[in-house]
Amino acid sequence: MMTVEMKPPRRRRGRWFWSRQRIVAVFSYRYDAHLVPDLLANLDAIVDGWIAYDDRAANEIFSSETQRRRALVAAAYEAGADWILAMDPDERLEIAVADRIGQLTGGSRRIAWGFRCREMYTPASYRVDGPWGRKMQHRLFGAFHPDRYRAQDLHGAWFPDDIGFRLRDSGLNLYHLKMIEPKRRVARRDLYNRLDPHRRLQQIGYDYLADEAGMILEAVPAGRGYFPAHADDGGLWMADLSLDHQG
C-alpha cells in the first residue's frame, strides 16, 4: 500500500533566487514502522510532502528493494516532484539541511547530492575508523521518469548510472540509527550474508558490520545534531533469522 501526503510547495531562497521547487521524500517501511513518526518530524521543515510504501504484507525475509524503489520514484514523479529525497525510517538528516535545502535545489536538477552517512554507535556519536568514515549516500536528486529506473536488487543506487546526474557532496550529515544497538549490528551482518552469501553485490562483504576491532567514535559536532532526539528501544528493526531455527 502506498501513502501520499503533499503540502503546497513553499518558496525557498536559493543561492541566486527564490524558487518553488517541490521536494518529495520517499521511503518504505516494514519492521521499522514505529520509527516513521520521528522520520517525518525530522523531514517536516525540509520537504513539501512524502510518499511511503507499506511493506508489512511482504512474505519474504527481505522483499525486492528494486520494486519498492521503482514504485516510489513513479509515485513521486506522478505527484509532480521536482526533487526526490530518498530516506529510510532509521535515518535522520542534520538540522542544518532545512536551512540549506533551498541552495541545494535552487539550481540544476541534473545533480545528485550526497550526504556523509554517519553510522551511529550511540545516539550522540558515530564510527569514523576505516570504511566507516568514508560512507556517502546520494539521496537528493532531480525527479526522473520511472521508466529510466534500474538498479541491482541490493545496495543499488536510487537512480541509474547513465542518467547524467553530477554527483556532488553537500557536506551535510545523514545519521543512521540502526547500528546503535549491538545486536542489530550482528543481525545486519547475518541478514546480508544470507542475501548475498558470495559477496557478489558488495566486495568488502558484511562481516565488518559486527567487527569492533580498532573502533573509533566521534561525537556529533555542536550545532550539527538531528531532530527529534533518539531514545533507542533495543528492538531488532529487521527480520529475526534465529526464528528459522526454532521448531
DRENDO-1510 file (C-alpha; in Angstrom, 1 decimal, always signed):
<recs>
REC; n; res; u; v; w
REC; 1; MET; +0.0; +0.0; +0.0 .
REC; 2; MET; +1.2; +3.5; -0.9 .
REC; 3; THR; +0.5; +6.6; +1.1 .
REC; 4; VAL; +0.9; +10.1; -0.4 .
REC; 5; GLU; +0.9; +13.3; +1.7 .
REC; 6; MET; +1.5; +16.5; -0.1 .
REC; 7; LYS; +1.7; +20.2; +1.0 .
REC; 8; PRO; +1.7; +23.3; -1.2 .
REC; 9; PRO; +5.3; +23.9; -2.4 .
REC; 10; ARG; +7.0; +26.6; -0.3 .
REC; 11; ARG; +9.2; +29.4; -1.5 .
REC; 12; ARG; +12.8; +28.8; -0.7 .
REC; 13; ARG; +15.8; +31.0; -1.2 .
REC; 14; GLY; +18.5; +29.5; -3.3 .
REC; 15; ARG; +22.0; +30.8; -4.0 .
REC; 16; TRP; +20.7; +33.4; -6.6 .
REC; 17; PHE; +16.9; +33.5; -6.4 .
REC; 18; TRP; +13.8; +32.3; -4.7 .
REC; 19; SER; +12.0; +29.2; -6.1 .
REC; 20; ARG; +9.1; +26.8; -5.5 .
REC; 21; GLN; +10.8; +23.6; -6.3 .
REC; 22; ARG; +8.7; +20.7; -5.0 .
REC; 23; ILE; +10.8; +18.4; -2.8 .
REC; 24; VAL; +9.2; +15.0; -2.0 .
REC; 25; ALA; +10.6; +12.5; +0.5 .
REC; 26; VAL; +10.1; +8.8; -0.3 .
REC; 27; PHE; +10.7; +5.8; +1.9 .
REC; 28; SER; +9.4; +2.2; +2.6 .
REC; 29; TYR; +8.8; +0.6; +6.0 .
REC; 30; ARG; +8.2; -2.8; +7.5 .
REC; 31; TYR; +10.0; -3.9; +10.7 .
REC; 32; ASP; +10.8; -0.3; +11.4 .
REC; 33; ALA; +7.2; +1.2; +11.0 .
REC; 34; HIS; +7.4; +2.6; +14.6 .
REC; 35; LEU; +10.3; +4.8; +13.5 .
REC; 36; VAL; +8.3; +6.6; +10.8 .
REC; 37; PRO; +6.7; +9.4; +13.0 .
REC; 38; ASP; +10.2; +10.6; +14.1 .
REC; 39; LEU; +11.4; +10.5; +10.5 .
REC; 40; LEU; +8.5; +12.7; +9.4 .
REC; 41; ALA; +9.2; +15.1; +12.2 .
REC; 42; ASN; +12.9; +15.2; +11.1 .
REC; 43; LEU; +11.8; +16.0; +7.5 .
REC; 44; ASP; +8.9; +18.3; +8.1 .
REC; 45; ALA; +10.9; +21.6; +7.6 .
REC; 46; ILE; +12.7; +20.2; +4.5 .
REC; 47; VAL; +10.1; +18.6; +2.2 .
REC; 48; ASP; +6.8; +19.6; +0.6 .
REC; 49; GLY; +5.4; +16.1; +1.0 .
REC; 50; TRP; +6.2; +12.5; +1.4 .
REC; 51; ILE; +5.3; +9.1; -0.1 .
REC; 52; ALA; +5.5; +5.9; +1.9 .
REC; 53; TYR; +5.5; +2.3; +0.7 .
REC; 54; ASP; +4.0; -0.1; +3.4 .
REC; 55; ASP; +5.9; -3.3; +3.0 .
REC; 56; ARG; +4.4; -5.1; +6.0 .
REC; 57; ALA; +2.4; -7.5; +3.9 .
REC; 58; ALA; +5.5; -9.0; +2.3 .
REC; 59; ASN; +6.2; -12.7; +2.8 .
REC; 60; GLU; +9.9; -12.8; +2.1 .
REC; 61; ILE; +12.6; -12.0; +4.7 .
REC; 62; PHE; +13.7; -9.1; +2.5 .
REC; 63; SER; +11.3; -8.0; -0.3 .
REC; 64; SER; +12.6; -6.6; -3.6 .
REC; 65; GLU; +14.3; -3.3; -3.0 .
REC; 66; THR; +14.2; -2.6; -6.7 .
REC; 67; GLN; +10.4; -3.0; -6.9 .
REC; 68; ARG; +9.8; -0.8; -3.9 .
REC; 69; ARG; +12.1; +2.0; -5.1 .
REC; 70; ARG; +10.7; +1.9; -8.6 .
REC; 71; ALA; +7.2; +2.3; -7.2 .
REC; 72; LEU; +8.3; +5.2; -5.0 .
REC; 73; VAL; +10.1; +7.0; -7.8 .
REC; 74; ALA; +7.0; +6.6; -10.0 .
REC; 75; ALA; +4.7; +7.9; -7.3 .
REC; 76; ALA; +6.9; +11.0; -6.7 .
REC; 77; TYR; +7.1; +11.7; -10.5 .
REC; 78; GLU; +3.3; +11.4; -10.7 .
REC; 79; ALA; +2.9; +13.8; -7.7 .
REC; 80; GLY; +4.8; +16.5; -9.5 .
REC; 81; ALA; +8.1; +16.2; -7.6 .
REC; 82; ASP; +11.0; +18.4; -8.9 .
REC; 83; TRP; +13.4; +16.7; -6.4 .
REC; 84; ILE; +13.3; +13.4; -4.6 .
REC; 85; LEU; +14.7; +12.9; -1.2 .
REC; 86; ALA; +15.2; +9.1; -0.5 .
REC; 87; MET; +15.2; +8.1; +3.1 .
REC; 88; ASP; +14.8; +5.1; +5.5 .
REC; 89; PRO; +12.8; +5.2; +8.7 .
REC; 90; ASP; +16.0; +4.7; +10.8 .
REC; 91; GLU; +17.8; +7.7; +9.3 .
REC; 92; ARG; +17.8; +11.4; +10.2 .
REC; 93; LEU; +19.2; +14.4; +8.5 .
REC; 94; GLU; +21.2; +17.0; +10.4 .
REC; 95; ILE; +19.2; +20.1; +11.4 .
REC; 96; ALA; +21.2; +22.4; +9.0 .
REC; 97; VAL; +19.7; +20.7; +6.0 .
REC; 98; ALA; +16.5; +22.7; +6.5 .
REC; 99; ASP; +18.5; +25.9; +6.0 .
REC; 100; ARG; +20.5; +24.6; +3.1 .
REC; 101; ILE; +17.8; +22.9; +1.1 .
REC; 102; GLY; +16.9; +25.9; -1.0 .
REC; 103; GLN; +20.6; +26.3; -2.1 .
REC; 104; LEU; +20.8; +22.6; -2.9 .
REC; 105; THR; +17.7; +22.5; -5.0 .
REC; 106; GLY; +17.8; +26.1; -6.4 .
REC; 107; GLY; +19.9; +25.2; -9.5 .
REC; 108; SER; +20.2; +22.4; -12.0 .
REC; 109; ARG; +18.2; +19.3; -11.4 .
REC; 110; ARG; +20.9; +17.2; -13.1 .
REC; 111; ILE; +22.6; +16.7; -9.7 .
REC; 112; ALA; +22.5; +14.0; -7.1 .
REC; 113; TRP; +23.5; +15.5; -3.7 .
REC; 114; GLY; +25.5; +13.3; -1.4 .
REC; 115; PHE; +25.3; +13.2; +2.4 .
REC; 116; ARG; +28.0; +11.9; +4.8 .
REC; 117; CYS; +26.5; +8.7; +6.1 .
REC; 118; ARG; +27.2; +8.6; +9.8 .
REC; 119; GLU; +26.8; +5.1; +11.4 .
REC; 120; MET; +25.7; +5.9; +14.9 .
REC; 121; TYR; +27.0; +3.7; +17.7 .
REC; 122; THR; +25.3; +5.8; +20.4 .
REC; 123; PRO; +22.6; +8.4; +19.9 .
REC; 124; ALA; +25.3; +11.1; +20.0 .
REC; 125; SER; +28.4; +9.5; +18.4 .
REC; 126; TYR; +29.3; +7.7; +15.2 .
REC; 127; ARG; +32.1; +5.5; +14.0 .
REC; 128; VAL; +34.9; +7.0; +11.8 .
REC; 129; ASP; +37.7; +4.4; +11.5 .
REC; 130; GLY; +38.4; +2.7; +8.2 .
REC; 131; PRO; +35.4; +2.5; +5.8 .
REC; 132; TRP; +33.1; +3.9; +8.4 .
REC; 133; GLY; +34.5; +7.4; +7.9 .
REC; 134; ARG; +34.1; +7.4; +4.1 .
REC; 135; LYS; +30.5; +6.4; +3.6 .
REC; 136; MET; +28.5; +8.7; +1.3 .
REC; 137; GLN; +24.9; +8.4; +0.3 .
REC; 138; HIS; +23.5; +10.3; -2.7 .
REC; 139; ARG; +19.9; +10.7; -1.7 .
REC; 140; LEU; +18.7; +14.1; -3.0 .
REC; 141; PHE; +18.3; +14.1; -6.8 .
REC; 142; GLY; +16.2; +15.5; -9.6 .
REC; 143; ALA; +12.9; +13.6; -10.3 .
REC; 144; PHE; +13.0; +11.5; -13.4 .
REC; 145; HIS; +10.6; +9.3; -15.4 .
REC; 146; PRO; +10.3; +5.9; -13.7 .
REC; 147; ASP; +10.9; +4.1; -17.0 .
REC; 148; ARG; +14.5; +5.1; -16.7 .
REC; 149; TYR; +14.9; +3.5; -13.2 .
REC; 150; ARG; +17.0; +0.3; -13.0 .
REC; 151; ALA; +19.4; -1.0; -10.3 .
REC; 152; GLN; +20.6; -4.2; -8.8 .
REC; 153; ASP; +18.3; -5.5; -6.1 .
REC; 154; LEU; +20.6; -4.9; -3.2 .
REC; 155; HIS; +22.8; -1.9; -2.4 .
REC; 156; GLY; +21.8; -0.3; -5.7 .
REC; 157; ALA; +21.6; +3.5; -6.3 .
REC; 158; TRP; +18.2; +5.2; -6.4 .
REC; 159; PHE; +19.0; +6.4; -9.9 .
REC; 160; PRO; +20.7; +4.8; -13.0 .
REC; 161; ASP; +24.3; +5.4; -13.7 .
REC; 162; ASP; +23.6; +6.7; -17.2 .
REC; 163; ILE; +21.0; +9.4; -16.3 .
REC; 164; GLY; +23.6; +12.1; -16.4 .
REC; 165; PHE; +23.5; +13.3; -12.8 .
REC; 166; ARG; +26.6; +15.0; -11.4 .
REC; 167; LEU; +27.5; +13.6; -8.0 .
REC; 168; ARG; +28.0; +16.4; -5.5 .
REC; 169; ASP; +28.9; +16.4; -1.8 .
REC; 170; SER; +26.6; +18.6; +0.2 .
REC; 171; GLY; +28.9; +18.5; +3.2 .
REC; 172; LEU; +25.9; +17.6; +5.4 .
REC; 173; ASN; +25.3; +14.6; +7.6 .
REC; 174; LEU; +22.9; +11.7; +7.3 .
REC; 175; TYR; +22.7; +9.9; +10.6 .
REC; 176; HIS; +21.9; +6.1; +10.5 .
REC; 177; LEU; +20.5; +4.9; +13.8 .
REC; 178; LYS; +20.4; +1.1; +13.2 .
REC; 179; MET; +23.9; +0.4; +14.4 .
REC; 180; ILE; +23.4; +1.9; +17.9 .
REC; 181; GLU; +22.2; -1.5; +19.3 .
REC; 182; PRO; +24.9; -4.2; +19.2 .
REC; 183; LYS; +22.5; -7.0; +18.4 .
REC; 184; ARG; +21.4; -5.1; +15.3 .
REC; 185; ARG; +25.0; -5.0; +14.1 .
REC; 186; VAL; +25.1; -8.8; +14.3 .
REC; 187; ALA; +21.7; -9.2; +12.8 .
REC; 188; ARG; +22.5; -6.9; +9.9 .
REC; 189; ARG; +25.7; -8.8; +9.2 .
REC; 190; ASP; +23.8; -12.1; +9.2 .
REC; 191; LEU; +21.0; -10.8; +7.1 .
REC; 192; TYR; +23.2; -9.5; +4.3 .
REC; 193; ASN; +25.4; -12.7; +4.4 .
REC; 194; ARG; +22.2; -14.7; +3.8 .
REC; 195; LEU; +21.0; -12.4; +1.0 .
REC; 196; ASP; +24.5; -12.2; -0.7 .
REC; 197; PRO; +26.5; -15.2; +0.5 .
REC; 198; HIS; +29.1; -14.9; -2.2 .
REC; 199; ARG; +29.6; -11.1; -1.8 .
REC; 200; ARG; +28.7; -10.5; -5.5 .
REC; 201; LEU; +27.0; -7.3; -4.6 .
REC; 202; GLN; +29.5; -5.9; -2.2 .
REC; 203; GLN; +33.2; -6.7; -2.5 .
REC; 204; ILE; +34.0; -5.8; +1.1 .
REC; 205; GLY; +31.4; -8.4; +2.3 .
REC; 206; TYR; +29.4; -8.0; +5.5 .
REC; 207; ASP; +31.4; -9.4; +8.4 .
REC; 208; TYR; +32.8; -5.9; +9.1 .
REC; 209; LEU; +29.4; -4.8; +10.2 .
REC; 210; ALA; +29.8; -6.6; +13.5 .
REC; 211; ASP; +33.6; -6.2; +13.9 .
REC; 212; GLU; +34.6; -3.7; +16.6 .
REC; 213; ALA; +38.3; -4.0; +16.2 .
REC; 214; GLY; +40.0; -0.6; +16.1 .
REC; 215; MET; +36.7; +1.2; +16.6 .
REC; 216; ILE; +37.0; +5.0; +16.8 .
REC; 217; LEU; +33.9; +7.0; +17.7 .
REC; 218; GLU; +33.4; +10.7; +17.1 .
REC; 219; ALA; +30.8; +12.8; +18.8 .
REC; 220; VAL; +28.2; +14.6; +16.7 .
REC; 221; PRO; +29.6; +18.2; +16.4 .
REC; 222; ALA; +28.0; +21.0; +18.2 .
REC; 223; GLY; +25.3; +22.6; +16.0 .
REC; 224; ARG; +25.1; +19.5; +13.7 .
REC; 225; GLY; +22.7; +17.4; +15.6 .
REC; 226; TYR; +19.4; +15.9; +14.4 .
REC; 227; PHE; +15.8; +16.3; +15.5 .
REC; 228; PRO; +14.0; +14.7; +17.2 .
REC; 229; ALA; +16.3; +13.2; +19.8 .
REC; 230; HIS; +16.6; +9.4; +19.6 .
REC; 231; ALA; +15.9; +7.1; +22.6 .
REC; 232; ASP; +16.8; +3.6; +21.4 .
REC; 233; ASP; +14.2; +0.9; +22.2 .
REC; 234; GLY; +16.6; -2.0; +21.8 .
REC; 235; GLY; +14.4; -3.7; +19.1 .
REC; 236; LEU; +15.8; -5.5; +16.1 .
REC; 237; TRP; +14.1; -3.4; +13.4 .
REC; 238; MET; +14.7; -6.2; +10.8 .
REC; 239; ALA; +13.9; -9.9; +10.2 .
REC; 240; ASP; +14.9; -12.2; +13.1 .
REC; 241; LEU; +16.8; -15.0; +11.3 .
REC; 242; SER; +17.0; -17.0; +14.5 .
REC; 243; LEU; +13.3; -17.8; +14.2 .
REC; 244; ASP; +14.2; -20.0; +11.2 .
REC; 245; HIS; +15.8; -22.5; +13.6 .
REC; 246; GLN; +13.0; -22.7; +16.0 .
REC; 247; GLY; +10.6; -25.6; +16.0 .
</recs>
